[in-house]
Amino acid sequence: MRIARWTHNGHVGEGFVIDDRVIGFADGESVTEILARGLEGAREAQERVLHQLRESEAPALLLADVALLAPLVPASIRDFVAFEEHVEGVSAGVEGKSHVAPEWYEAPTFYFTNPHTVHAPGQELRPPVTERLDFELELAAIIGAAPAVGESNLTATDAASVIFGYTIMNDWSARDLQAREMQVRLGPAKGKDFGTVLGPWIVTADEFEQYLDEEGFLQLRAEVRVNGELLGEDLISNMGWPFPELVAYASRNSRVISGDVLGSGTVGNGGCLGELWGRNQGLVPPPLKEGDVVAMSIEGIGDLVNRVGAPQAAPELPPARRRTRQRHRTHRGTA
């Protein structure tokens, strides 16, 4: 099943992509509601829509006639860093040598990014003012209904059962902003939270069973091109952990809920420019600029294409003020 959101003549539609058409859910349901019902609920919803199609009761639109939106409104977005090759390349650019910290191997690290700046397929990106704009090619898992055991401290087996489907994720990055703020031992923050693209649709997890290897890794080919030139290609199965283990880790002493998005982190072998800059010891290929077109594809899902627009300047803020560090207020007498 392919599940999408779209606009047509000023109206938002949510439903299934079937062949070259989009068909809204029966009874005006939303993607959020379908995710909460899990895969079985989605299959029932699809059967109702297919019945309506057979009876000519469901209005269908050509996919080519609608503008796709992000396929869901995320409850949250966790972004992992699960590809060792990506870490090797980026560290070479930051530290001058390729290095993977021993701590990386101990557990799948992630950060939370901004669910309020999710872009649509085909939407033009308005980046901040940056000298090092970058893309990041990722596969993202979408969480559906939780199992009977709940949403916390899941085993990998239980975690696999809450993965509703997958979509492509482009984690746009301003590397110069990111490098500055991460010197404070936090982040990334403003180097990341201006834009994440999800799409073009959610493909349900059952469609990927043929790609699973014996350890549960997805052997999907992933590619990224800039202005038609292939810059990166990898297999998703090169992740250090399969997706159920990422979900299980996210749920440790916490919760994963329907509508959560978990990014794999950037694939290796050119999944972002930052990795290539580290390996080439310079800005080769060059950072993204206005007019560049970034096209991502992942086997079994499709293509995600966006164009870089003009940068958007933000109001200036002053640097931190030096303070006296006094511990008591200065007493002021009354007149």
C-alpha positions in Angstrom: 0.0 0.0 0.0 1.1 3.6 -0.7 -0.4 6.3 1.5 -0.1 10.0 0.7 -1.4 13.5 1.3 -2.0 16.0 -1.5 -3.6 19.3 -2.5 -6.0 19.8 -5.4 -7.9 23.0 -6.2 -7.1 24.3 -2.7 -8.3 21.2 -0.9 -6.2 18.8 1.1 -6.7 15.1 0.3 -5.5 12.1 2.3 -5.7 8.5 1.1 -4.2 5.8 -1.1 -2.0 6.0 -4.2 -3.3 3.2 -6.5 -1.5 2.9 -9.9 -1.6 6.4 -11.3 -4.4 7.8 -9.2 -5.0 9.1 -5.7 -8.2 8.1 -3.8 -9.2 9.6 -0.5 -9.9 7.5 2.5 -13.5 6.5 3.1 -15.4 8.5 5.6 -12.9 11.4 5.4 -10.3 9.7 7.6 -6.8 11.2 7.9 -3.4 9.6 7.7 -3.0 10.2 11.4 -6.1 8.1 12.1 -5.0 5.3 9.7 -1.6 5.1 11.3 -3.2 4.8 14.8 -5.1 1.8 13.5 -2.0 -0.1 12.3 -1.5 -2.2 9.2 -4.6 -4.3 9.7 -6.7 -1.1 9.9 -5.0 0.2 6.8 -5.8 -3.0 4.9 -9.5 -2.7 5.9 -9.5 1.0 4.8 -8.0 0.0 1.5 -10.7 -2.7 1.0 -13.4 -0.1 1.5 -11.8 2.2 -1.0 -11.4 -0.6 -3.6 -15.0 -1.6 -3.1 -16.1 2.0 -3.7 -13.9 2.1 -6.9 -15.5 -1.1 -8.2 -18.9 0.5 -7.6 -17.8 3.8 -9.1 -18.5 5.5 -5.8 -15.0 6.8 -5.0 -13.8 10.0 -6.7 -10.2 9.4 -8.0 -7.7 12.0 -9.2 -4.8 11.5 -11.5 -1.5 11.5 -9.5 -0.1 13.9 -12.1 -2.9 16.4 -11.4 -2.2 16.8 -7.6 0.6 18.4 -5.6 1.9 16.0 -3.1 2.3 17.0 0.6 4.5 15.3 3.2 2.7 12.0 3.7 2.1 12.6 7.3 2.1 15.3 10.0 4.8 13.8 12.3 4.2 13.4 16.0 8.0 13.7 16.4 11.1 13.1 14.3 14.2 11.2 15.7 17.2 11.2 13.4 19.8 8.4 14.0 23.4 8.2 12.7 23.4 4.5 11.8 25.9 4.3 8.9 29.5 3.8 9.9 30.8 5.0 6.6 29.0 8.3 6.9 30.6 8.9 10.3 34.1 8.1 8.9 33.7 10.6 6.1 32.2 13.4 8.1 34.8 13.0 10.9 37.6 13.4 8.3 36.2 16.8 7.4 35.7 17.9 11.0 38.7 16.4 12.7 41.1 16.1 9.8 41.2 12.3 10.0 38.7 9.5 9.7 37.5 8.4 13.1 34.6 6.6 14.6 34.3 7.0 18.3 34.1 3.7 20.2 30.8 5.0 21.8 29.2 4.9 18.3 29.3 1.1 18.3 27.7 0.8 21.8 24.2 2.1 20.9 22.3 3.8 18.0 22.6 7.5 18.7 19.9 10.0 17.6 18.7 13.6 18.0 15.3 15.1 17.8 14.7 17.5 14.9 11.9 19.9 14.1 8.5 18.4 13.1 7.2 21.9 12.3 9.4 22.6 9.3 8.7 19.4 7.2 8.7 20.2 3.5 6.7 18.5 0.7 8.1 16.7 -2.3 8.8 19.3 -5.0 8.6 22.2 -2.5 11.4 24.8 -2.9 13.7 25.0 0.0 14.4 28.5 1.5 17.6 27.8 3.5 19.2 30.1 6.0 22.2 32.2 5.0 24.9 29.5 4.9 28.1 28.9 3.0 27.8 25.1 3.3 24.3 23.9 2.4 24.1 20.1 2.3 21.5 17.3 1.7 21.3 14.0 3.6 19.8 10.9 2.0 17.9 8.7 4.5 15.2 6.1 4.8 12.7 6.8 7.5 10.4 4.4 9.4 6.9 5.5 10.3 5.4 4.2 13.6 1.8 2.9 13.6 -0.3 1.3 16.3 1.5 0.1 19.4 1.4 -3.5 20.5 -0.5 -4.7 23.6 2.7 -4.5 25.6 2.6 -0.7 25.3 4.9 1.9 23.8 7.9 1.8 26.2 10.9 -0.5 26.5 10.0 -2.6 23.5 11.9 -5.6 22.4 13.2 -5.6 18.8 10.5 -8.1 18.0 7.7 -5.9 19.4 9.3 -2.9 17.8 9.1 -4.5 14.4 5.4 -4.9 14.8 4.9 -1.1 15.3 6.7 -0.1 12.1 3.8 0.9 9.8 5.9 1.7 6.7 8.8 3.7 5.2 9.4 6.9 3.3 12.4 8.9 2.0 13.8 11.6 4.2 16.1 14.5 3.2 17.6 16.1 6.3 18.8 19.5 4.9 21.9 20.8 6.7 23.8 24.0 7.0 27.2 22.6 7.9 28.8 25.9 9.0 26.0 26.7 11.4 26.0 23.1 12.6 29.8 23.1 13.2 29.6 26.3 15.3 26.8 25.3 17.5 28.1 21.8 18.2 31.2 23.3 19.7 29.0 24.0 22.7 28.5 20.2 23.1 24.8 20.4 22.1 23.0 20.2 18.8 22.7 20.1 16.0 20.0 22.7 16.2 19.8 25.7 13.8 22.1 23.9 11.4 19.2 21.4 10.9 15.8 22.6 11.9 15.0 24.8 8.9 13.8 22.0 6.7 13.3 18.2 6.5 11.6 16.6 3.5 9.5 13.5 3.7 7.9 11.7 0.8 6.8 11.1 -1.8 4.5 8.7 0.2 4.5 6.0 2.9 4.9 2.5 1.6 3.7 0.0 4.1 6.2 -2.4 5.8 4.7 -5.5 4.3 5.9 -4.4 0.8 9.5 -4.7 2.0 9.6 -8.2 3.3 11.2 -9.4 0.1 14.2 -7.1 0.7 14.9 -8.3 4.3 18.1 -10.3 4.8 18.6 -13.1 7.4 19.5 -10.5 10.1 16.5 -8.2 9.4 18.4 -5.5 7.4 16.7 -4.0 4.4 18.7 -4.5 1.2 17.3 -1.5 -0.6 19.4 0.6 -3.1 19.5 4.3 -2.3 20.8 7.0 -4.7 21.1 10.8 -4.7 21.8 13.1 -7.7 22.5 16.8 -7.8 21.5 18.4 -11.1 21.4 15.0 -12.7 24.9 13.9 -11.5 25.1 10.8 -9.3 26.9 11.7 -6.1 26.0 9.0 -3.7 24.8 5.4 -3.7 24.5 2.8 -1.0 22.5 -0.1 0.3 20.3 0.5 3.4 21.5 -2.8 4.7 24.9 -1.1 5.5 23.2 0.3 8.7 24.8 -0.7 12.0 21.5 -1.7 13.4 18.2 -2.8 11.6 15.2 -0.6 12.0 13.4 -2.6 14.8 16.5 -2.2 17.0 16.4 1.6 16.4 12.8 1.7 17.4 13.4 -0.5 20.4 16.3 1.9 21.5 14.1 4.9 21.0 11.5 3.4 23.3 13.9 2.7 26.2 12.6 4.4 29.3 10.6 6.6 26.9 7.7 6.2 24.4 7.3 5.7 20.7 3.8 6.6 19.5 1.8 6.5 16.2 3.0 9.1 13.8 6.6 9.2 15.1 9.3 9.3 12.3 12.7 7.6 12.8 15.3 8.5 10.3 18.1 6.0 9.5 20.7 8.7 9.4 22.6 9.5 6.2 23.6 6.6 4.0 27.3 6.1 3.3 29.3 6.4 0.1 28.2 10.0 -0.7 24.9 10.2 1.0 25.7 13.8 1.8 28.3 16.4 0.7 29.8 16.6 4.2 31.1 13.0 3.9 32.6 13.7 0.5 34.2 16.9 1.7 35.9 14.9 4.4 37.1 12.2 2.1 38.3 14.8 -0.5 39.8 17.2 2.1 38.0 20.1 0.6 34.7 21.4 -0.7 34.5 19.0 -3.6 31.8 18.7 -4.8 30.8 22.3 -4.0 28.1 23.2 -1.4 24.5 23.5 -2.7 23.4 26.8 -4.2 20.2 28.4 -5.4 18.8 26.6 -8.4 20.4 23.2 -7.6 18.0 20.2 -7.8 18.5 17.4 -5.4 16.9 14.1 -6.5 16.8 11.1 -4.1 15.5 7.6 -4.9 15.1 4.5 -2.7 14.2 1.2 -4.1 10.6 0.2 -3.4 9.5 3.7 -2.6 10.3 6.1 -5.5 11.8 9.5 -6.0 12.0 12.6 -3.8 13.0 15.8 -5.7 13.4 19.3 -4.4 15.0 22.5 -5.7 17.1 25.0 -3.6 15.7 28.4 -3.5 17.1 31.8 -2.4 18.5 32.0 1.1 16.3 33.6 3.8 18.1 36.1 6.1 17.0 36.2 9.7 17.1 39.2 12.1 20.5 39.6 13.8 20.8 38.8 17.5 23.6 40.1 19.8 26.3 37.8 21.2 26.2 36.7 24.9 26.8 39.5 27.4 29.6 39.2 29.9 27.9 39.1 33.3 29.2 40.0 36.8 28.1 36.7 38.4 27.0 38.5 41.5 24.7 36.3 43.7 22.4 39.0 45.2 20.2 41.7 43.7 21.4 45.3 44.2 19.2 46.9 46.8 17.4 50.0 45.7 15.8 52.2 48.3 12.3 53.7 47.8 11.9 57.4 47.1 
